[in-house]
Amino acid sequence: MWYNAGMGKLIELNDGLRLVVCENPAVRSVSAGIFVAAGAVNEIPEEAGISHFIEHMVFKGTRRRSVFDVVNDIDSVGAQINAYTSRAHTCYHTVSRDAHAAECLDVLADIYLDPLFDEDALERERNVVIEEINEAEDTPDDLCVDRLFSAFFKGHPLGNNILGTKKSLAALTSDSLRAYRRKFYTPARTVVSVAGNITAEQAEELVKEKFASFAGESLPRVPLPSARHASGAFTRRKKDIEQVHIALAFPGVAYGSKLHMAANIVSSAFASEMSSRLFQTVREKLGLCYGIYGYLSAYENNGAYVIATSVSPANAERAAEAIRDEIRLLLKEGLTPAELEKGREQLKTALVLGQEKTSVTMMAQGRHALMTGELYDIDARLAELDRVTAEDAREAAETMFRPHCAAVSVVGRDPADISSVIRG
């Protein structure tokens, strides 16, 4: 049965597999993605990083394709293929000319449904992922935020590290990958998202053909518990680098909650744009940093609002004080009418412009369908933004900016504890 919303259509196929299609005859491309509800939140400590490792291993050959064939079949038609693992899901995706949508879906279905997990390939790829872990360790801003999430969500599945550890990777085998895949790579946990110059009927026919063998029951979906951040957290890592990298996390709002849109407007006005309060104060007025930004990470029943910057060690405390003071001012006075409207327009424009790229539309529809089981209706989102009031924005700010719940992560040569400044 098809469900319609705007230009999107959603169909439920065999054993709960869902297909979402967004037709756009004005373009000549098609983006396709397979989304599976299997990410770091599903892992136990002994298998940390297994979702991400499977993402790597599916590209290392199937019964029909060698490791070279997987990428060569995509390159030969001028298409692109990639994948990513997040805390809550994994995605395999392509973008191509519309004439080659079928070839791309064939490759995607093949690696998703029939990976070999060859032992020799596994050993080689284990070393590749270890190098990825090493690279993350050598990238201070990524390291800072990774440690921030682990501290902020300590004891909660969202605190799990996506890459895992060298120790946990060493314990993973072909059998453990197959067992995890059988458990989570099931129809009811999978969404296929297609956007571009393709009709819903064409997409349905292709997906039914490519996924004809995909069957099986899923474990019941257990909602993520709500995290509690009663006393905040602080983490530091010494690195022989010139700057101190600072990342802060405050309680956010859940995806799709009544304050979700209001929180995004607050984020836009407070820290997401060059005209935002934090950028204008910390960079333009005080000259303490090159860049500073904030963003909302929204999950099922949970959320985090992150602020990140990097400064010279001598300016770390002063930057923390400036961030704290701007938060206090926001809580005291709220957004101005001009800021509220500017944030609203920034988000509306981002939504509209995003729909003009098939890859953005495919990603938005796939993630939304995976999380909610529904279509992402852009007109409904625009209407939601129009309904956000100054009081909604104030409530969202008060929900997020609770200093006693803040987590602080610092990476640098002399990572001072600035948590008391933020919570003071």
C-alpha positions in Angstrom: 0.0 0.0 0.0 1.3 3.5 -1.0 1.2 6.4 1.4 1.6 9.9 -0.1 2.9 13.2 1.3 3.9 16.1 -1.0 6.1 14.6 -3.7 7.0 11.6 -1.5 5.5 8.1 -1.5 6.0 5.3 0.9 5.2 1.6 0.3 5.5 -1.4 2.6 6.9 -4.5 0.9 7.6 -8.0 2.1 8.1 -8.7 5.8 8.1 -5.0 6.7 10.7 -3.7 4.2 9.8 -0.1 3.4 10.4 1.9 0.2 10.2 5.7 0.0 10.3 7.4 -3.4 10.5 11.1 -4.2 10.0 11.8 -7.9 11.7 14.8 -9.5 11.4 14.8 -13.3 13.2 18.2 -13.4 16.6 16.5 -12.8 18.6 13.8 -14.6 20.0 12.0 -11.6 18.8 9.3 -9.2 20.1 8.9 -5.6 19.4 5.6 -3.8 20.1 4.5 -0.3 19.6 1.5 2.0 19.1 2.5 5.6 19.2 -0.1 8.4 18.5 0.4 12.1 21.9 -1.0 13.2 24.4 1.3 14.7 26.5 1.9 17.8 23.5 2.0 20.0 22.8 -1.7 19.2 26.3 -2.9 20.3 27.4 -4.6 23.5 30.9 -3.6 24.8 32.5 -6.8 23.5 31.4 -6.1 19.9 32.0 -2.3 19.9 32.5 -1.1 16.4 30.9 -4.1 14.7 28.2 -2.0 12.9 31.0 0.2 11.3 33.1 -2.9 10.6 30.2 -4.5 8.7 29.8 -1.3 6.7 33.4 -1.7 5.5 33.2 -5.5 4.9 30.1 -5.5 2.7 32.3 -3.8 0.0 34.8 -6.6 0.1 33.0 -9.0 -2.1 29.8 -11.0 -2.7 29.1 -14.3 -4.4 28.4 -12.4 -7.6 31.1 -9.6 -7.3 34.7 -9.4 -6.3 36.0 -6.5 -4.2 37.1 -4.9 -7.5 33.8 -5.6 -9.2 31.8 -3.8 -6.5 33.3 -0.5 -7.2 34.1 -1.0 -10.8 30.5 -1.7 -11.7 29.7 1.7 -10.2 32.6 3.5 -11.7 31.9 2.1 -15.1 28.6 3.9 -15.3 30.0 7.1 -13.9 28.1 6.7 -10.6 29.3 7.1 -7.0 28.9 4.8 -4.1 29.6 5.3 -0.4 28.4 4.4 3.1 28.4 5.7 6.7 27.7 4.4 10.2 26.0 6.6 12.8 25.1 6.0 16.4 21.6 4.9 15.4 21.8 3.5 11.8 24.0 2.5 8.9 23.4 3.7 5.3 24.7 2.5 1.9 24.1 4.9 -0.9 24.7 5.8 -4.6 24.1 8.7 -7.0 24.0 8.3 -10.7 22.5 9.5 -14.0 18.9 8.4 -14.2 19.8 5.9 -17.0 21.8 3.9 -14.5 19.5 3.7 -11.5 18.9 0.0 -12.0 22.7 -0.9 -12.1 23.2 1.1 -8.8 20.3 -0.6 -7.0 21.6 -4.0 -8.2 25.0 -3.3 -6.6 23.5 -1.9 -3.4 21.2 -4.8 -3.0 24.0 -7.3 -3.7 26.4 -5.9 -1.0 23.5 -5.5 1.4 22.0 -9.0 1.0 25.0 -11.2 0.2 28.3 -10.1 1.6 31.0 -12.8 1.8 32.8 -11.7 5.0 35.9 -13.6 3.7 38.5 -14.2 6.5 41.4 -12.9 4.5 39.6 -9.7 3.6 38.5 -9.3 7.2 42.1 -9.3 8.4 43.1 -6.7 5.8 40.1 -4.5 6.6 40.7 -4.8 10.3 44.0 -3.1 9.8 42.3 -0.4 7.7 39.8 0.4 10.5 42.6 0.5 13.0 44.2 3.1 10.8 40.9 5.0 10.8 40.9 4.9 14.6 44.5 6.2 14.6 43.4 9.0 12.2 40.6 9.9 14.5 43.0 10.1 17.4 45.2 12.5 15.4 42.2 14.7 14.5 41.7 16.8 17.6 38.3 18.3 16.8 36.8 14.8 16.0 38.5 13.3 19.1 37.1 16.1 21.3 33.5 15.5 20.1 33.8 11.7 20.3 34.9 11.9 23.9 32.2 14.5 24.6 29.5 12.1 23.5 31.0 9.2 25.5 31.0 11.4 28.6 27.6 13.1 28.1 25.8 9.8 27.4 27.9 7.7 29.8 26.0 4.5 30.6 23.6 5.0 27.8 23.8 3.4 24.3 24.3 6.8 22.6 27.6 7.0 24.4 29.0 4.0 22.5 31.9 4.9 20.2 31.1 4.3 16.5 34.6 3.0 15.5 35.0 0.8 18.6 38.4 0.1 20.0 41.5 -1.8 18.8 40.7 -4.4 21.5 37.1 -4.9 20.4 38.1 -5.0 16.7 40.6 -7.7 17.4 37.8 -10.0 18.8 35.5 -9.7 15.8 35.3 -12.6 13.4 33.5 -13.5 10.2 31.1 -15.6 12.3 30.4 -12.7 14.7 29.7 -10.3 11.8 27.3 -12.8 10.2 25.5 -13.3 13.5 25.1 -9.5 14.1 24.0 -9.1 10.5 21.3 -11.8 10.8 20.0 -10.2 13.9 19.7 -6.6 12.7 19.8 -6.6 8.9 16.2 -7.6 8.5 13.3 -6.3 6.3 11.4 -4.6 9.1 14.6 -2.7 10.1 15.4 -1.6 6.5 14.3 1.4 4.4 15.2 1.8 0.8 15.1 5.5 -0.3 15.1 6.6 -3.9 14.9 10.2 -5.2 15.3 11.8 -8.6 14.1 11.2 -12.1 12.4 7.9 -11.5 8.7 7.1 -11.0 7.4 5.4 -8.0 6.2 2.5 -10.1 9.7 2.1 -11.6 11.4 2.2 -8.2 8.9 -0.3 -6.8 9.5 -2.7 -9.6 13.3 -2.4 -9.2 13.3 -2.9 -5.5 10.9 -5.8 -5.6 13.2 -7.5 -8.1 16.5 -6.7 -6.3 15.1 -7.6 -2.9 13.0 -10.6 -3.8 15.1 -12.9 -1.6 15.0 -10.5 1.4 12.8 -12.1 4.1 12.8 -12.8 7.8 11.3 -11.7 11.1 12.8 -9.0 13.1 13.4 -8.7 16.8 10.9 -6.2 18.4 12.2 -2.7 18.2 12.9 -1.5 21.7 12.8 2.3 22.0 16.0 3.9 23.3 15.7 4.9 27.0 15.8 8.6 27.9 19.3 9.6 29.1 19.7 11.5 32.3 22.4 14.1 32.8 22.1 14.9 36.5 25.6 16.1 37.2 27.3 16.8 33.9 30.8 15.4 33.1 34.3 16.5 32.2 36.8 14.8 30.0 40.3 15.9 28.9 42.9 14.4 26.6 46.5 15.7 26.4 47.7 16.3 22.8 50.9 18.1 21.8 49.1 20.6 19.5 49.0 24.4 19.3 45.3 24.9 20.2 42.9 23.8 22.9 39.8 22.2 21.4 36.7 22.6 23.4 33.3 20.9 23.0 30.3 21.3 25.2 27.1 19.3 25.3 23.8 20.3 26.8 20.5 18.3 26.9 18.9 18.6 23.5 15.4 17.6 22.3 14.2 14.4 20.8 13.7 14.0 17.1 10.2 15.0 16.1 9.3 16.3 19.5 7.1 19.4 19.9 10.2 21.6 20.5 12.3 20.1 17.7 11.7 22.9 15.3 12.0 25.6 17.9 15.3 24.2 19.1 16.6 24.3 15.6 15.6 28.0 15.3 17.4 28.7 18.6 20.5 26.9 17.3 20.5 28.9 14.1 20.3 32.2 15.8 22.6 31.4 18.7 25.5 29.5 17.1 24.9 28.0 13.6 25.5 31.1 11.3 28.1 33.7 10.9 25.7 36.3 12.1 24.8 34.2 15.2 25.5 35.4 18.7 28.4 33.1 19.5 30.2 33.8 16.2 29.7 37.6 16.6 30.9 37.6 20.2 33.6 35.0 20.5 35.2 35.6 17.0 34.2 39.0 15.8 34.1 41.0 19.0 36.7 39.2 21.2 38.8 37.7 18.4 39.4 34.5 20.4 38.9 31.9 17.7 38.8 31.2 14.0 35.5 29.4 14.1 32.7 28.4 16.6 29.5 26.6 15.9 26.6 24.8 17.5 24.3 22.1 16.3 21.5 19.9 17.5 21.8 16.1 17.5 18.3 14.7 17.8 17.6 11.0 18.4 14.8 8.8 19.5 13.8 10.0 23.1 17.1 11.9 23.4 19.1 14.8 22.1 22.2 16.8 22.6 23.1 20.4 21.8 26.8 20.7 21.0 29.0 23.8 20.9 32.5 23.5 19.6 35.5 25.7 19.1 39.3 25.8 19.3 41.4 28.6 20.9 44.9 29.2 22.1 45.5 27.7 25.6 45.8 31.3 27.1 42.2 32.1 25.8 40.4 28.9 26.9 38.9 30.2 30.1 38.0 33.5 28.5 36.2 31.8 25.6 34.4 29.6 28.1 33.3 32.7 30.0 32.1 34.3 26.8 30.0 31.2 25.9 28.6 31.1 29.4 27.6 34.8 29.3 25.9 34.5 26.0 23.9 31.5 27.3 22.9 33.5 30.3 21.8 36.4 28.2 19.8 34.1 25.9 18.0 32.5 28.9 17.3 35.9 30.4 16.1 37.8 27.3 15.3 35.1 24.7 15.6 35.7 21.0 14.8 39.1 19.5 11.9 39.1 17.0 14.5 39.7 14.3 16.6 36.7 15.4 13.5 34.5 15.5 12.5 35.4 12.0 16.1 35.1 10.7 16.5 31.6 12.2 13.1 30.6 10.8 14.1 31.8 7.3 17.5 30.1 7.4 15.9 26.8 8.2 13.2 27.1 5.6 15.7 28.0 2.9 17.9 25.1 3.8 14.9 22.8 3.6 13.8 24.1 0.2 17.3 24.2 -1.3 18.0 20.7 0.0 15.1 19.4 -2.0 16.8 20.4 -5.2 19.6 17.8 -4.6 18.5 14.2 -5.0 21.1 13.0 -2.5 19.8 15.4 0.2 16.2 14.4 -0.4 17.0 10.7 -0.4 18.9 11.0 2.9 16.2 13.1 4.6 13.5 10.7 3.5 15.4 7.6 4.4 16.4 8.7 7.9 12.9 10.0 8.7 11.2 6.8 7.5 13.6 4.7 9.5 13.0 6.6 12.7 9.3 7.3 12.4 7.9 4.9 9.8 6.4 7.9 8.0 7.2 10.1 5.1 9.2 13.3 5.5 6.7 16.0 4.4 8.6 19.2 3.6 5.4 21.3 3.5 4.5 20.1 7.0 8.0 21.0 8.2 7.7 24.5 6.7 4.4 24.9 8.4 5.9 23.8 11.7 8.6 26.4 11.4 5.9 29.1 10.7 4.1 28.1 13.9 7.1 28.5 16.2 6.6 31.4 18.6 8.9 33.4 20.8 7.6 31.5 23.7 8.4 28.2 22.0 11.9 29.4 21.4 12.3 30.4 25.0 11.0 27.0 26.2 13.5 25.2 23.8 16.4 27.3 25.1 15.4 26.6 28.7 15.1 22.9 28.0 18.6 22.7 26.4 20.7 25.1 28.3 20.8 23.6 31.8 24.3 24.4 32.9 24.4 21.7 35.7 23.8 19.1 33.1 26.6 20.3 30.7 29.3 18.0 29.6 32.7 19.4 28.7 35.5 17.9 26.6 38.9 19.5 26.2 41.8 18.3 24.0 45.2 20.1 24.0 48.6 20.4 25.3 47.4 21.7 28.7 43.6 20.9 28.8 42.4 22.9 31.7 39.2 22.1 33.5 36.8 24.8 32.3 33.6 22.9 33.4 33.2 25.0 36.5 33.2 28.2 34.3 30.4 26.8 32.1 28.3 25.6 35.0 29.1 28.5 37.2 
